[in-house]
Amino acid sequence: MNNFLYFFIFVHSLSFAFYDAYIVDKNSSLPIPSATINDSVKSSKSNKDGYFKIDTSEPFLNIKACGYKPLKISTAAYKTKIFLEPINVKALYLTFWGASNNSQTLKNLLKAIKKTEANAVVADVKNEYGSTLFLTSFEEANSYGAQKNRTNRNIQKFIKTMKERNIYTIARVVVFKDEIQASNNPDYAIKREDNNSIWRNHDNMAWVDPFDERSHAYTIRIAEEAAKVGFDEINFDYIRFPAKSGLKYSKENTQENRIKALETFLDSASLKLKKYGVFISVNTYGNICWSDDDNNIGQTVESLSDHADYLAPMLYPSGFSNGSFYFKYPADHPYEVIYRSISNIKERIDTKRVRPWLQYFKDYKRKRRPYEKFEIQEQIRASDNIDANGWMMWSPSSKYHVKYLNK
C-alpha cells in the first residue's frame, strides 16, 4: 500500500465513525424503541430492541425519548448500553418577575418542589411583551430593548440551582404575540384590514405575522439561547393565529395555510434546536381536544403532534363554556374535564406525549368557585389516571400551597 492511499484511509477513518449501542430504561432495563439520537446534523432512531447506529464525527450525541430525561453522551467514551432516566414531569409555572435568583417567589417555589411530588419548573424566557428573562447574545432583540426588563442577571446560577436539586427545566417562549418585535418590524406585524395600522389585542399587545418566516427566525433564535444555557425543554406558547377577524396577513388566511405556517415554524425550530438535545412542547387551547378543524387559529392535534415532542393543552375547567361535557358548570367537575379531554384524543396521539396545563386559580365564571386542594388534586388524579406525561400547573402569581399539591 503506498503512503498516499494509507494516509487517505487513515484520515477517512478519523472523519467518519459509527457509534452504536442499546438504549434502555434505567429502572427496568427494558429497551426503549423510537428514541432519537442526533449530533448537530445527523439523526437516528432506536429500533424495537433499543438498538441504534449513527455515523458521526462529532464529540457528543444527544439522546431523547418521550417520558425520559434528555441525555448528552461523549462519543469518545463508548458504551454498549445507554440508560435513560424516566420522568413524569410535574411542573410549577414561575413568572417572569419571580424568576430572579433572589426572589421570594423562587424560594417559595423551590420549597414547594422539595415538599411535594412536583419535580419541574416552567420559567418565562420570552414573555408576551417580548422581553427576555436574561441577557442573550441575540443582538437584534437586544437592539430593540428586549433585555431591558430582564429579571435574571445570572442565568447560569439559576440553571445550576435547578440541576443541583434535580429539577427538570422548561423554558416558556411566547411566539407570535410580541409587542417589542412587532413594533420594531411594522412591515411584518399583523395589520388591521380596514386601515392597515398595526393591530393590538385587548391588552394592547401587537403580534407578528405567523406566515412571515422572519418572525419564525426571531423567536427560534431566542429559543436557542434558552437551550444553550441548559434548559431541558422549550415550551412554545401563543404558537397560533389570533382568534380575531378583520386582520391582514402576508398570505391568504385559510385553514390549510394556517396549519402549514405552524408546521413550518416547528420544523425550523426542530432543525435549529437539534444540536442541543432539548424537547419541544406546544401549548394549545383546551378545545383542541374536541375540534375537528383548527378553530381558525392553526392548531390541530395531528399537525402539532407530528412536529413537536409534547402537546400541552390548556385544560382549565373554567375555560370551557357552560354546557360542555353536559355539565352546566364545567369548573365544578375538574376531574372529568381533564380525563375526558385527553381520552378524546388518545387515538390520535399517545397520552404519554400529552402534558396538560392545569388550573391553579379561582374560577373566573359566574360562580367564582375557589380552586383549592380538592380541585387541584382532582385534576392531578385525572392526569395520572389517563396516563399523561404529568402536568404543568398554572398559577398566575406562582404562589403554591404545599397542602394543595400533597395527596
N, C-alpha and C positions, 0 to 999 in steps of 0.2 A: 504494500500500500504506500503510495507516495505521500509526501508530507502535506501537500495541499488537500488531498482527499481526507487524510486523518484530521486535519485542522477543521475542515467543514463539518465532519461528523461530530467532533468534539463540541464545536460551537452550537450546532443544532441540538445536541443533547442537553445543553445548558439552557437553551431558549425555550424548549418545549418539553414539558414534563407532565406526566399523568399522575393525578392524585386520586386514589380510590380507597374507599372504606365503607363500613356499615354504620348507619345512623340508628341508634337505639334509644329507647326511653330510659332515663337514669334510674327510675324507680322500679320498673317492671322488667327491664332488659329486653322488651319486645321491640321488633323492628318498627321503624317509622317510615311509612311509604309517603311519597309525594312531597318530601322535604325539598326545599330549594337551596341549591348550593351555587354560589357565584363568586367570581372575582369582580374586578371593575368592568369587565366586558362580557365574559362568557357565563353561561348558566347551565346547570344540570339539575336533574330531578332524581330522587331516590326511587328505586322500584319497590315492589311489594315486600321484598326481603330487606329493605332499608339500604340496599347497595347503590352506590353511585360511582361514577368515574368522570373526571373533568380534566381537560387539557389546559394547564395553566403554567405560566412562568412567574406569577406574582407571589409575594411573600405571605399573603393572607387569603383565607377564604371565609366568606360569611355564610352561615347556615341558619335557616329559619324554617319552622313548621308551625302551623296554627295550633295553639294550645301549649306552646313551649316558649321558653325564653330564647331570644336570638343569641347566637354564639359566633365568635370570631376565633378561628384557629390558625396556627402557623403552619405553612406547608413544609417548613424545614423540620418540624417535629412530627414525623409520620406516625399515625396511629391506625390500627386496623378497625377499631371501634370508636365511634364518637358518641358521647352521651349528651342528650338534650334534657334539660330540666323542665318538667311540666309546670304550667302555671294557669290558674283560673283567675284572670285579672279582676280585682275588686278595687275600683279606683275612686278616689275622692277628688272633686274638682277644686283647684286652687286658683283664685282670682289673679288677674294681672297685678293688682295692688298688693295682694297678700304674698306674692312670690319673692319678696325681698328676703334675703338671708336672715335679717334681724327682726322680721315682723312677728308680732304676737300671733297673727293668724297662722303663719307657718309653724310656729312652735306648738300651737294647739292641735293643728292637723297631724303633726308627727306623733304627738301623744295619742291621738285617736287611732292612728295606724298601729301603734305599739300595743294598744289595749284591745283591739278588735281584729276581725278577720280581714279588714282592708289591707291591701298589700301594694297599692299603686297610687300614683298621683297624676292628674291631668293639669298641666300648667299652661297658661296663655303665653305663647311665644309671639304670636301676632294677633292682636285683638281686633274688634270690629272697626275701630277707628283707623287701624293700620299701624299702630305703634308697636315696636318690638320690645320684648321683655329685657333684652340685653343688647349691648353694642355689638353689632355684627360687622363683618368685613364687606358687606354689600354696600358699595359706595352710592349707588343710585338711591336706595332707600334712605341712607344717611343724609344725602344732599337735600332730601325733602323734609328732613327733621323727624323721621320715624323713630329715631333713637332718643329724642329729647325727653320724653316722658318715661324712659325705661326705669324700672323699679329694682332690677337686679344688677348690681355693679360687679359681681363676681360669679359668673355662671358656672365656672369650674368648681367653685366651692359648693354651689347648690347641687350639682350632679354628684360630687364626691359625698355629700351628706346623704343623698338618696342611696347611692351604691353601698355605702357602709352599713346602711340599715336594710339592705336587700329589697329596696323599694323599686318596683317597675316604673319607668318614667315615660310619660306620654306628653308630647308637645302638641297643644291645640293651635292650629294655624288657620285663621279665618281667610277664606279665599277671595270671593268676588265682592264682598261688602268691604269697602276700603276707601274711606274719605281721603286719606293722605295721597294714595296712589291716583285716585280719580281726579282730585282737584289739581294735581300736578301734571296730569295727562288728559286734558279735556278731549283730545282727539279720539280716545278710546273709552271714555266714560260713557255710561248709559245716559241717553238723552230722552227728553220728552218729545213725543211726536208733534205736539201742537206748536211749540215754539223753538225747538232744537236746543233748549237750555239743559244744563246738567240736572238730571232728576235726583232728588233726595227723598228718602223714605220718611216715615213718621218721626224718627229720632234725628232727622236732619243729617243723615249719612248718605254719601254718594256711593255708587257701585261702579265697578269696571265691567266692560262687555265680556261675557264668557266666551263669545265667539272669537275674540281677538287674542291671538296667541302671545302677544306682548304681555297681556295680563297673566297668562299662564306662567311665562318665564319669570316674571317678577316674584310671584308667590313661591314658586318652586325654589327659587334662589334663597329665600328666607327659610324654607323647609330644610334645605341643605345645611344651613347654619346650625339649625337645631340638631340635625343628625351628626354633624361634625363634633359638637361638644359632648355628645354621648347619650342623647335621648334614645330610648328603645323603640319608640313608635311615633309616627307622625299622624295626627288626627286632623283631617281636613273638615272644617265647618263652613257653613254658608257656601258649600260647593253646589250651587243651584242658581237658577234664574229667579229674579224677584217675582213674587206672587202678585203681579200688578200688570194691568193692561195699559195701553197707550204709550208704550215705550219704544224707543228706536234703537235698533241694533245694526251691526255691520252685515248680518245675514238674515234671510227670511226666518221669522220666529216660528218654526214648525216643530212638532214633536221629534221628528227624525233628526233635525239639525240640533235641537237642544241636547238630546241624548248623545249624539256624536261629539258635541263640544265637551261634555263632561268626560267622556271616554278618552278623548284626545288629551285632556288635561292630565288624567290619571296615568295614561301611558307615558307621557312626558315625565311626570313625577317619578314613576317607577324606574325609568331609564336613568334619571339623574341620581336617584337615591340608592340605586342598586349597590354601589360600592361601599355603602355604609351599613348594609345589612339590617336596616330598620323595617319594621312592619308599617303598613299603611292602612288606616281606618278612615271611614267616611261617615259623617253624621248626616242623618236624613230626618225628614218629617216622620212622625209615627204612622201616618196613614199610608205610607209606602207599603205597609204590610197588608193593606186591604184594597189597593188600587191595581187595576189592570193597565192603566196608562201612566203618564209621567206627571199628572196633576199640573201640567203647564209649567213645570219648573225643571224638567230634565232628569228627574230621579226615578229609576225603576230598580227593583231588586235584581233582575237579571243583568242589566247593563253595569251596575256598580259592582256587583259581586264578581263579575268577570274581570274586573280591572283593579280590585283592591283586596287586601287580605281579610279585613273585618268590616262588617256592616254594623253601624251604631244608630239604630232608630231611636228617636226621642219619644219614648213611650210614656210620657207623663199622662196619667189618667185625667188630669184637668184639661189636657189639650184636646180631648175628644168631645165632640158635641153631644148634647143631651139626646138620648135615644140610641147612641152607639152601643153595640153588644146587647141590645134590647134592654139596656138599663136607662132609667130616667136620668140618673146622675152617675156617670162612669167613675167619677172620683170617689164614690162610695164603695167601689169594687176594685181596689188596686191589684189584687191577685189575678182576677180574671182578665183585666186589661192587658197585663204583661203576658200571661200564659197564652191566651187565645191569639194575641197578635203574632207572637213568634211561631206558635203552632201553625198558623195560617200560611207561613212561608217555608215551612220545613221541607216541602217537596222541591223548592227552588234553590235553597241554599242550606248546607249543613249547619245545624244550630250551633255547632262549636265555632262557627265563623260569625256568629251574631253576638254582639255585646251591647245590650240596651242601655240607654240613659234612663235613670230612674229619678222620680220626683222627691226632692228633699226641700219642699217649700209648701206654704199654705195654699190650699185650693183657691184659685182666684175667680171661680164662678160664683153664682148667686149664694150658694150655701156656705161658702168660705170655710170649708172643713179644714181643721188643723191636720197637718201630716206629721204624726209623731211615731212612737215606737211601733204600734200595730201596723200602720200604713207602710212604714219603711220595711218592716220585716215581711209583710205580705208580698211586697214587690221582689224582695230578695228571694223569698221562698219560691215564687213563680219562676224566676230566672234559673234557680237551681233545678227545679223540677222539669223544666223544658230542656235542660242540658245546654244552656247558653254558655258562652265563654265569659262567665262572670257578669259584671255590671259596672257602670260608671254613674256615680251619684252627683246630681246637680243641685248644689246649694249656692244660690247667687251671692251669698256673703261668705261662703266657705267656712261656715260655722257648723260643727257636727257634735252630736251628743253621743258619748260612748254607750250609754244605755240604750239608745235607739239602734245602734249597729250591732250590739251583742244580743245573741239569742237568749 
